[in-house]
Amino acid sequence: MKLQPIFNPSDWNLTQKQAALAEQSRELAASKFAPRAAKYDKEASFPTENYQDLANAGLLGICIPESEGGLGADLKTYMIAAAEIGRSCGATALTFNMHVSSCLWTGSLLDELELAPDIRAQHETMRRLHYKRILDEGKIYSQPFSEGGAAAAGFKAFGTTALKVDGGWKVTGKKIFASLSGHANFYGALCTALQTPDDKHSRRNTMYLAVPADADGVRVEGEWDPLGMRGTVSRTLIFDNVFVPDEAQLMPQGIYPSAAMRWPHMFMTLTPTYMGIAQACYDFTVAYLRGEVPGTPPVKRRMFPTKQLAVAQMRIMLEQTKSLWFQAISEAKPDPSQDSIMRAWSAQHTVMENANELAQLAIRTCGGQSMLRSLPLERLYRDSRCGSLMLPWTAELCLDKIGKGALYNAGESDDHE
Ligand SMILES: Cc1cc2nc3c(=O)[nH]c(=O)nc-3n(C[C@H](O)[C@H](O)[C@H](O)COP(=O)(O)OP(=O)(O)OC[C@H]3O[C@@H](n4cnc5c(N)ncnc54)[C@H](O)[C@@H]3O)c2cc1C
């Protein structure tokens, strides 16, 4: 069955590029990734074949600027295309996001921030190295930020350190939940830069380095047997005094902290996977109640009023989710207003929680036979639960930020009362 676009290009006023990249992503994922998704999920193995397909399609370079040989998608264009992948394989979409983030940060995001000419020139030389690896050699990057403490939530400096040495940096630390571990060629790690081992750790000194997976001192540890998103292979990464040359920086030193502050919508890039899952739960339910899911008997259940009501409820939730998300990603730009950031947090919370709510409604509505492992719905259900856990904008932290943002103006506190 041919999938219709999540965002119809004419209804949602997509640009030609947005429509074309979304179509290419949807068709590739539906034809190649969907049939393989159950195997990766069962084995908790990495979708290597999918990455070969992404490389062959040029999609590993989706967010590399056109001037550098890539497809030149900006944040919004990427998000719309990535949601189409999430419909067919959540683990591929989520890991693809980790890879693409390294190109988005270094590409259109930094291109829209003003940099001193010498820093810009340094950045362009450095990023060319990474882009060439991706485009010419099909290399994959990942994004291990989390450490199990408050750093990935943005409240503390990273415990992983990069100590300045002759010609580069020595990186030491541990990253948990490092999706693509053992499979990425480069780990795009956030660490705290130190000029001497005794320097105080500060968030102002956060730097973004590409650690080669095959460098001495890099290890992958631990089991990976989670509830959902099993194909992400998010094991623990250890960096033990790993030498990383100066040119392997993904951004010149000192740039990441202000880029992260000025581009808050970048933290929404974990949502398209779950936007796709939300759509897939609805699509499955409609097809199932019409008796049209391949591999199931052609039994129609659509004539029952309770099913019709449930589908209506799901449709309303899906439309609300799509509309808020589309509006939030359409507003993405440097230095957004506080109102716009509040909408981004609201959209993040809505997508992550509603994907799971739609999955549970789909199972309840379709019934017992729909949650057999031979069908994708139970995987969608398990995968959907993971969205709200992603730092820095977990569902809880979104509520926290929205509540505080609503009740306090910038700089206000109750300390004096
Ligand atoms: C499938 C999957 C793939 C992942 N892939 C990656 C990846 O590639 N790279 C990466 O860096 N991370 C990745 N993560 C990790 C993710 O972003 C989180 O870091 C991780 O889920 C945090 O787990 P934790 O048990 O340490 O949570 P904790 O940090 O203990 O937080 C538990 C909950 O408490 C709340 N909380 C945390 N800090 C605060 C605070 N300061 N104030 C109030 N509430 C707070 C949050 O709601 C959070 O959900 C992945 C996670 C999953 C599930």
The ligand as an SDF file (V2000), in Angstrom:
LIG
                    3D

 53 58  0  0  0  0  0  0  0  0999 V2000
   16.6260    4.7720   22.8610 C   0  0  0  0  0  0  0  0  0  0  0  0
   17.4850    5.8380   23.4270 C   0  0  0  0  0  0  0  0  0  0  0  0
   18.5240    6.3440   22.6550 C   0  0  0  0  0  0  0  0  0  0  0  0
   19.3630    7.3340   23.1650 C   0  0  0  0  0  0  0  0  0  0  0  0
   20.3840    7.8100   22.4100 N   0  0  0  0  0  0  0  0  0  0  0  0
   21.1980    8.7690   22.8980 C   0  0  0  0  0  0  0  0  0  0  0  0
   22.3020    9.2770   22.1210 C   0  0  0  0  0  0  0  0  0  0  0  0
   22.5570    8.8550   21.0040 O   0  0  0  0  0  0  0  0  0  0  0  0
   23.0700   10.2250   22.6900 N   0  0  0  0  0  0  0  0  0  0  0  0
   22.8370   10.7160   23.9240 C   0  0  0  0  0  0  0  0  0  0  0  0
   23.5600   11.5890   24.3310 O   0  0  0  0  0  0  0  0  0  0  0  0
   21.8160   10.2490   24.6810 N   0  0  0  0  0  0  0  0  0  0  0  0
   20.9960    9.2980   24.1960 C   0  0  0  0  0  0  0  0  0  0  0  0
   19.9660    8.8240   24.9690 N   0  0  0  0  0  0  0  0  0  0  0  0
   19.9030    9.2340   26.3830 C   0  0  0  0  0  0  0  0  0  0  0  0
   18.8260   10.2140   26.7440 C   0  0  0  0  0  0  0  0  0  0  0  0
   18.9580   11.4320   26.0520 O   0  0  0  0  0  0  0  0  0  0  0  0
   18.9150   10.4840   28.2480 C   0  0  0  0  0  0  0  0  0  0  0  0
   20.1880   10.9450   28.5910 O   0  0  0  0  0  0  0  0  0  0  0  0
   18.6650    9.2650   29.0770 C   0  0  0  0  0  0  0  0  0  0  0  0
   17.4420    8.6730   28.7100 O   0  0  0  0  0  0  0  0  0  0  0  0
   18.6520    9.6890   30.5400 C   0  0  0  0  0  0  0  0  0  0  0  0
   18.4880    8.5470   31.3350 O   0  0  0  0  0  0  0  0  0  0  0  0
   18.7440    8.6440   32.9080 P   0  0  0  0  0  0  0  0  0  0  0  0
   18.2000    7.3870   33.5040 O   0  0  0  0  0  0  0  0  0  0  0  0
   20.1720    8.9850   33.1740 O   0  0  0  0  0  0  0  0  0  0  0  0
   17.8320    9.8350   33.2890 O   0  0  0  0  0  0  0  0  0  0  0  0
   18.0210   10.9090   34.4350 P   0  0  0  0  0  0  0  0  0  0  0  0
   19.0160   11.9560   34.0070 O   0  0  0  0  0  0  0  0  0  0  0  0
   18.2030   10.2280   35.7290 O   0  0  0  0  0  0  0  0  0  0  0  0
   16.6440   11.5750   34.3770 O   0  0  0  0  0  0  0  0  0  0  0  0
   15.4560   10.8920   34.6950 C   0  0  0  0  0  0  0  0  0  0  0  0
   14.3530   11.8550   34.4860 C   0  0  0  0  0  0  0  0  0  0  0  0
   14.4220   12.8860   35.4810 O   0  0  0  0  0  0  0  0  0  0  0  0
   14.1700   14.1450   34.9030 C   0  0  0  0  0  0  0  0  0  0  0  0
   15.3030   15.0700   35.1350 N   0  0  0  0  0  0  0  0  0  0  0  0
   16.5940   14.8970   34.7930 C   0  0  0  0  0  0  0  0  0  0  0  0
   17.3290   15.9540   35.1870 N   0  0  0  0  0  0  0  0  0  0  0  0
   16.4770   16.8010   35.7760 C   0  0  0  0  0  0  0  0  0  0  0  0
   16.6190   18.0710   36.3980 C   0  0  0  0  0  0  0  0  0  0  0  0
   17.8210   18.6680   36.4880 N   0  0  0  0  0  0  0  0  0  0  0  0
   15.4970   18.6690   36.8890 N   0  0  0  0  0  0  0  0  0  0  0  0
   14.2990   18.0470   36.8290 C   0  0  0  0  0  0  0  0  0  0  0  0
   14.1030   16.8490   36.2720 N   0  0  0  0  0  0  0  0  0  0  0  0
   15.1700   16.2330   35.7550 C   0  0  0  0  0  0  0  0  0  0  0  0
   13.9710   13.9380   33.4190 C   0  0  0  0  0  0  0  0  0  0  0  0
   12.5990   13.9530   33.1260 O   0  0  0  0  0  0  0  0  0  0  0  0
   14.4760   12.5610   33.1440 C   0  0  0  0  0  0  0  0  0  0  0  0
   13.7030   11.8930   32.1620 O   0  0  0  0  0  0  0  0  0  0  0  0
   19.1280    7.8310   24.4750 C   0  0  0  0  0  0  0  0  0  0  0  0
   18.0650    7.3390   25.2380 C   0  0  0  0  0  0  0  0  0  0  0  0
   17.2450    6.3590   24.7360 C   0  0  0  0  0  0  0  0  0  0  0  0
   16.1220    5.8450   25.5870 C   0  0  0  0  0  0  0  0  0  0  0  0
  1  2  1  0
  2  3  1  0
  2 52  2  0
  3  4  2  0
  4  5  1  0
  4 50  1  0
  5  6  2  0
  6  7  1  0
  6 13  1  0
  7  8  2  0
  7  9  1  0
  9 10  1  0
 10 11  2  0
 10 12  1  0
 12 13  2  0
 13 14  1  0
 14 15  1  0
 14 50  1  0
 15 16  1  0
 16 17  1  0
 16 18  1  0
 18 19  1  0
 18 20  1  0
 20 21  1  0
 20 22  1  0
 22 23  1  0
 23 24  1  0
 24 25  2  0
 24 26  1  0
 24 27  1  0
 27 28  1  0
 28 29  2  0
 28 30  1  0
 28 31  1  0
 31 32  1  0
 32 33  1  0
 33 34  1  0
 33 48  1  0
 34 35  1  0
 35 36  1  0
 35 46  1  0
 36 37  1  0
 36 45  1  0
 37 38  2  0
 38 39  1  0
 39 40  1  0
 39 45  2  0
 40 41  1  0
 40 42  2  0
 42 43  1  0
 43 44  2  0
 44 45  1  0
 46 47  1  0
 46 48  1  0
 48 49  1  0
 50 51  2  0
 51 52  1  0
 52 53  1  0
M  END
$$$$
